[in-house]
Amino acid sequence: MTNTNLLSLLFTYFIVSSLCFLAICNAADSDEHEYNYDEGSSEGPEKWGSLTSEWKTCSNGKSQSPINIDTKKTKAQASDLKKAYKEAPAKISNEGHAIVVEWDGDAGGIEVNGSTYKLVQCHWHTPSEHTIDGKQYDAELHYVHKNEKDQLAVVGILYEVGDSDPFLENAIKDKIKALDKDGNDLGKIIAAKSSSDKNKFFRYFGSLTTPPCSEGVIWTVAEDIKSISKDQIQLLKGPLEKSFQENARPVQDLNGRIVTVFEVKEDDDDDDDDDVKEDSDSSGADSSIFKLRNGIIIATMLNMARKRTMFDFFKPSDDHQSQQEVDNVREDVAKKSQSQVDDDYIMDESPRVESEKNDASN
């Protein structure tokens, strides 16, 4: 074989190898975005459940998120959200489908039904995923929390175009430009708090809003609508690929789930008496009835939650493990709810019983 033929063969081999390498890289890159938000697309929201068996819950789940919140059909419950966020190191990155802020270390968290959930990350959707009385808003921020059992609780904040959002403006704005998956350090930041001293929140049991659409997520959506500027919305969309700049999953069927509503005083989270009373002039008997009704509502919500639930944030668990986790959560919450109802009843009835004893002795 002549040198010319040898060089030609080596050159051909080099070209073919390079093309194969590029094809593999492109395939790997496409795997990161094997779903999208394009309506009618073969990889759009309606098809997520058929793209892989691990995502089948996206199609056949019965407790999916987001939902439309019909305020006329909500049921009142006692206050059930305590927030205690802290400053902690954080990093912002482009995860492809959304801009994500992740906290490293103890960033505080929330308490729901007596269980503590630590803040893990937050991310944005444009436009909003949840709707209220059929109205979709311009953006939605999700604060994702996880407890020691890896169960999730998400707080959703809705935004409409107006003034700039202070959290984006002060802590994040300068770090978003030219953002990639490696991300940028934000230093120590604290999760934004609601701007009002007193707020209403909606509560229901749902799922992740992106594949694998795992269920068993406790959702708390603020009624108070915050403000975000048009420039900030464009800032959130800018680093994302075009197919993910509109990254809101359509609302899902409620399937008989109950949505509750409660009120929280941001400046007085420890004042449980104020939080649970319907009226400051309510009698002890009225208060007992209200608390008992709230316990019944929580139990009913849990019974309506889908039995095949997956709590793992990054990938679904097997069916047996998933069912066991759901049963454990239901049992824990049911015990806490019943215990709270019993305690409230004893506290409310004790003065009356004591009074009856005194009257009898007289």
C-alpha positions as CSV (number, residue, x, y, z in Angstrom):
1,M,0.0,0.0,0.0
2,T,1.4,3.4,-1.0
3,N,1.8,6.2,1.4
4,T,-0.8,8.1,-0.5
5,N,-3.4,5.4,0.0
6,L,-2.5,5.0,3.6
7,L,-2.9,8.7,4.3
8,S,-6.2,8.7,2.4
9,L,-7.4,5.8,4.5
10,L,-6.4,7.5,7.8
11,F,-8.0,10.7,6.7
12,T,-11.3,8.9,5.9
13,Y,-11.2,7.1,9.3
14,F,-10.6,10.4,11.1
15,I,-13.6,12.0,9.3
16,V,-15.9,9.1,10.1
17,S,-14.8,9.0,13.7
18,S,-15.4,12.7,14.1
19,L,-18.9,12.5,12.6
20,C,-19.8,9.6,14.9
21,F,-18.5,11.5,17.9
22,L,-20.6,14.5,17.0
23,A,-23.7,12.3,16.5
24,I,-23.2,10.8,20.0
25,C,-22.8,14.3,21.5
26,N,-25.9,15.6,19.8
27,A,-27.8,12.5,21.0
28,A,-26.7,13.0,24.6
29,D,-27.6,16.7,24.4
30,S,-31.0,15.9,23.0
31,D,-31.6,13.5,25.9
32,E,-31.5,16.4,28.2
33,H,-34.6,17.9,26.4
34,E,-36.5,14.8,25.5
35,Y,-39.7,16.7,26.3
36,N,-41.0,20.1,25.5
37,Y,-44.0,22.4,26.0
38,D,-45.2,22.7,22.4
39,E,-48.9,21.9,22.2
40,G,-49.5,19.1,19.6
41,S,-45.8,18.1,19.5
42,S,-44.8,14.5,19.7
43,E,-42.8,15.5,22.8
44,G,-45.4,18.0,24.2
45,P,-47.3,17.8,27.5
46,E,-50.0,15.5,26.2
47,K,-47.3,13.0,25.2
48,W,-45.0,13.1,28.2
49,G,-46.4,9.9,29.7
50,S,-45.7,7.9,26.6
51,L,-42.1,9.1,26.0
52,T,-40.7,6.6,28.6
53,S,-42.2,4.2,31.0
54,E,-40.7,6.1,33.9
55,W,-43.0,9.1,33.0
56,K,-46.3,7.2,32.7
57,T,-47.7,9.0,35.7
58,C,-47.8,12.1,33.6
59,S,-50.6,10.5,31.6
60,N,-52.4,8.1,34.0
61,G,-51.9,10.0,37.3
62,K,-55.0,11.0,39.1
63,S,-53.5,13.8,41.3
64,Q,-51.6,15.8,38.8
65,S,-50.4,19.5,38.9
66,P,-51.0,22.3,38.1
67,I,-54.7,22.8,38.5
68,N,-57.2,25.6,38.2
69,I,-58.2,26.9,41.7
70,D,-62.0,27.6,41.8
71,T,-62.2,29.9,44.8
72,K,-65.9,29.3,45.1
73,K,-65.4,25.6,45.7
74,T,-62.6,25.8,48.3
75,K,-63.0,24.6,51.8
76,A,-61.8,26.5,54.9
77,Q,-59.1,25.0,57.1
78,A,-57.0,26.1,60.0
79,S,-53.7,27.9,59.3
80,D,-51.1,25.3,58.3
81,L,-47.9,27.1,57.1
82,K,-45.0,28.4,59.1
83,K,-42.1,29.9,57.2
84,A,-38.6,30.4,58.7
85,Y,-36.1,31.1,55.9
86,K,-32.4,31.8,56.5
87,E,-29.5,33.3,54.6
88,A,-27.4,30.5,53.0
89,P,-25.0,30.1,50.0
90,A,-26.9,29.7,46.7
91,K,-26.1,29.1,43.1
92,I,-28.2,30.0,40.0
93,S,-28.1,27.8,36.9
94,N,-29.8,27.1,33.6
95,E,-31.3,23.7,33.8
96,G,-32.6,23.8,30.3
97,H,-36.3,23.8,31.1
98,A,-36.1,26.5,33.7
99,I,-33.8,29.0,35.6
100,V,-33.1,27.4,39.0
101,V,-31.6,28.7,42.3
102,E,-30.3,26.0,44.6
103,W,-29.3,26.6,48.2
104,D,-26.3,24.8,49.8
105,G,-26.6,24.3,53.5
106,D,-29.4,25.3,55.8
107,A,-31.6,27.9,54.1
108,G,-34.5,27.3,56.6
109,G,-37.8,26.1,55.4
110,I,-41.5,25.6,56.2
111,E,-43.6,23.7,58.6
112,V,-46.7,21.9,57.2
113,N,-49.0,19.9,59.5
114,G,-46.3,19.6,62.1
115,S,-43.6,18.3,59.7
116,T,-40.5,20.4,58.8
117,Y,-39.5,20.8,55.1
118,K,-36.1,22.3,54.3
119,L,-35.8,24.7,51.4
120,V,-33.9,23.0,48.5
121,Q,-34.4,25.3,45.4
122,C,-36.7,27.6,43.6
123,H,-37.4,28.0,39.9
124,W,-39.7,30.0,37.6
125,H,-42.3,29.2,35.0
126,T,-43.6,31.7,32.4
127,P,-46.5,32.1,32.2
128,S,-48.0,30.7,35.4
129,E,-48.9,27.1,35.7
130,H,-51.6,27.4,38.3
131,T,-54.7,29.5,37.4
132,I,-57.1,31.1,39.8
133,D,-60.8,31.1,38.7
134,G,-59.6,30.4,35.2
135,K,-57.1,33.3,35.0
136,Q,-53.5,32.6,34.0
137,Y,-50.8,35.0,35.3
138,D,-47.6,36.1,33.7
139,A,-45.2,34.1,35.8
140,E,-45.0,31.6,38.7
141,L,-42.2,31.0,41.2
142,H,-41.9,27.6,42.9
143,Y,-40.1,27.1,46.2
144,V,-39.3,23.4,46.6
145,H,-38.9,21.9,50.0
146,K,-38.1,18.4,51.2
147,N,-38.4,16.7,54.5
148,E,-36.2,14.0,56.1
149,K,-38.3,11.3,54.3
150,D,-37.6,13.0,50.9
151,Q,-41.3,14.0,50.6
152,L,-41.9,17.3,48.9
153,A,-43.8,20.5,49.7
154,V,-43.9,23.3,47.2
155,V,-45.0,26.9,47.7
156,G,-46.2,28.6,44.5
157,I,-46.2,32.4,44.1
158,L,-48.0,34.0,41.1
159,Y,-46.9,37.2,39.4
160,E,-48.4,39.7,37.0
161,V,-46.6,42.4,35.0
162,G,-46.1,45.6,36.9
163,D,-43.2,46.8,39.1
164,S,-40.0,44.9,39.4
165,D,-39.8,41.9,41.8
166,P,-37.3,42.8,44.6
167,F,-36.0,39.2,44.9
168,L,-35.0,39.1,41.2
169,E,-33.8,42.7,41.1
170,N,-31.6,42.6,44.2
171,A,-30.3,39.0,44.4
172,I,-30.3,37.5,40.9
173,K,-30.5,40.0,38.0
174,D,-26.8,40.5,37.4
175,K,-26.1,36.7,37.6
176,I,-28.6,35.5,34.9
177,K,-27.0,36.9,31.8
178,A,-24.9,34.4,29.8
179,L,-26.0,31.7,32.3
180,D,-25.2,28.0,31.6
181,K,-25.7,24.8,33.5
182,D,-22.5,25.3,35.5
183,G,-24.2,28.3,37.0
184,N,-23.1,31.4,38.9
185,D,-22.6,31.8,42.7
186,L,-25.1,34.2,44.3
187,G,-23.3,34.3,47.7
188,K,-25.6,34.2,50.7
189,I,-29.2,35.0,50.0
190,I,-32.5,34.4,51.7
191,A,-35.8,33.2,50.1
192,A,-38.2,36.0,49.3
193,K,-41.1,36.5,51.6
194,S,-44.6,37.5,50.7
195,S,-45.0,41.3,50.7
196,S,-48.3,41.3,52.7
197,D,-48.6,41.0,56.5
198,K,-51.6,38.7,56.1
199,N,-52.1,36.3,53.2
200,K,-54.5,33.6,52.1
201,F,-53.1,30.3,50.7
202,F,-54.7,27.4,48.8
203,R,-53.7,23.8,49.7
204,Y,-54.1,20.6,47.8
205,F,-52.3,17.3,47.1
206,G,-50.7,17.1,43.6
207,S,-47.5,16.3,41.7
208,L,-44.4,17.7,40.1
209,T,-45.3,19.7,37.0
210,T,-42.4,18.3,35.0
211,P,-41.6,14.7,34.1
212,P,-41.7,12.3,35.8
213,C,-44.8,14.1,37.3
214,S,-44.3,12.2,40.6
215,E,-47.4,12.5,42.9
216,G,-47.6,13.0,46.6
217,V,-46.5,16.6,46.6
218,I,-48.1,19.0,49.1
219,W,-49.0,22.2,47.2
220,T,-49.5,25.6,48.8
221,V,-50.4,28.4,46.4
222,A,-50.5,32.0,47.5
223,E,-53.7,34.0,46.7
224,D,-51.7,37.2,46.9
225,I,-50.4,38.1,43.4
226,K,-47.0,39.7,43.3
227,S,-45.5,42.0,40.7
228,I,-42.8,41.4,38.1
229,S,-41.6,43.6,35.3
230,K,-41.6,42.8,31.6
231,D,-37.8,43.1,31.5
232,Q,-37.5,40.5,34.4
233,I,-39.7,38.1,32.5
234,Q,-37.5,38.4,29.4
235,L,-34.4,38.0,31.7
236,L,-35.8,34.6,32.9
237,K,-36.6,33.5,29.4
238,G,-33.4,34.7,27.7
239,P,-31.0,31.9,28.6
240,L,-33.5,29.1,27.9
241,E,-33.9,27.4,24.6
242,K,-36.8,28.6,22.5
243,S,-39.0,25.5,23.2
244,F,-38.7,26.1,26.9
245,Q,-39.2,29.9,27.1
246,E,-43.0,29.2,27.5
247,N,-42.6,26.5,30.2
248,A,-46.0,26.1,31.8
249,R,-47.7,22.8,31.8
250,P,-51.5,23.0,31.1
251,V,-53.8,22.7,34.1
252,Q,-54.8,19.1,35.0
253,D,-58.1,17.6,36.0
254,L,-59.0,17.9,39.7
255,N,-60.5,14.3,39.8
256,G,-62.5,15.0,42.9
257,R,-59.6,16.5,45.0
258,I,-60.5,19.0,47.6
259,V,-58.7,22.4,47.6
260,T,-58.7,24.2,51.0
261,V,-57.9,27.8,51.9
262,F,-56.4,29.2,55.0
263,E,-54.9,32.5,56.3
264,V,-51.5,33.2,57.6
265,K,-50.2,36.2,59.5
266,E,-46.6,36.6,58.4
267,D,-45.6,38.7,61.4
268,D,-47.2,36.4,63.9
269,D,-46.8,32.8,62.8
270,D,-46.7,31.6,66.5
271,D,-50.1,33.0,67.3
272,D,-52.0,29.8,66.6
273,D,-55.2,31.0,68.2
274,D,-55.5,33.9,65.8
275,D,-54.7,31.7,62.8
276,V,-57.4,29.1,63.5
277,K,-60.3,31.2,64.5
278,E,-62.9,32.1,61.9
279,D,-64.0,35.1,63.9
280,S,-62.4,36.8,66.8
281,D,-65.7,36.7,68.7
282,S,-66.4,33.0,68.0
283,S,-67.4,30.9,71.1
284,G,-65.4,28.0,72.3
285,A,-68.0,25.6,70.8
286,D,-67.8,27.3,67.4
287,S,-64.0,27.0,67.5
288,S,-64.1,23.3,68.3
289,I,-66.5,22.6,65.5
290,F,-64.3,24.6,63.1
291,K,-61.1,22.7,64.1
292,L,-62.9,19.3,63.9
293,R,-64.1,20.2,60.5
294,N,-60.6,21.1,59.4
295,G,-59.3,17.7,60.6
296,I,-62.1,16.0,58.6
297,I,-61.1,18.0,55.5
298,I,-57.4,17.0,55.8
299,A,-58.4,13.3,56.2
300,T,-60.7,13.5,53.2
301,M,-57.9,15.1,51.1
302,L,-55.5,12.3,52.0
303,N,-58.0,9.7,51.2
304,M,-58.5,11.2,47.7
305,A,-54.8,11.3,47.0
306,R,-53.7,8.9,44.4
307,K,-52.5,5.6,45.9
308,R,-49.6,5.0,43.5
309,T,-47.4,8.0,44.5
310,M,-43.7,8.7,43.9
311,F,-41.8,10.9,46.2
312,D,-38.3,10.8,44.7
313,F,-37.6,14.2,43.3
314,F,-35.3,13.1,40.5
315,K,-36.6,9.7,39.5
316,P,-39.7,7.5,40.3
317,S,-39.6,4.8,42.9
318,D,-40.9,1.2,42.3
319,D,-44.6,0.6,42.9
320,H,-44.2,-1.2,46.2
321,Q,-41.9,1.4,47.7
322,S,-44.1,4.2,46.4
323,Q,-47.3,2.7,47.9
324,Q,-45.5,2.1,51.3
325,E,-44.4,5.8,51.4
326,V,-47.9,7.0,50.6
327,D,-49.4,4.8,53.4
328,N,-46.8,6.1,55.8
329,V,-47.5,9.7,55.0
330,R,-51.2,9.2,55.3
331,E,-50.8,7.5,58.7
332,D,-48.5,10.2,60.0
333,V,-50.7,13.1,58.9
334,A,-53.9,11.3,60.1
335,K,-52.4,10.8,63.6
336,K,-51.2,14.4,63.8
337,S,-54.6,15.7,62.6
338,Q,-56.5,13.6,65.0
339,S,-54.2,14.5,67.9
340,Q,-54.5,18.2,67.1
341,V,-58.3,17.9,67.0
342,D,-58.3,16.1,70.3
343,D,-56.0,18.6,71.9
344,D,-58.1,21.5,70.6
345,Y,-61.3,19.9,71.9
346,I,-59.8,19.4,75.4
347,M,-58.5,23.0,75.5
348,D,-61.8,24.4,74.3
349,E,-64.0,22.2,76.6
350,S,-62.0,22.3,79.8
351,P,-63.2,25.8,80.9
352,R,-66.8,24.7,80.3
353,V,-66.4,21.4,82.2
354,E,-64.8,23.2,85.1
355,S,-67.6,25.7,85.2
356,E,-70.2,22.9,85.3
357,K,-68.4,21.3,88.2
358,N,-68.5,24.6,90.1
359,D,-72.2,25.0,89.5
360,A,-72.9,21.5,90.6
361,S,-71.0,22.0,93.9
362,N,-72.9,25.2,94.6
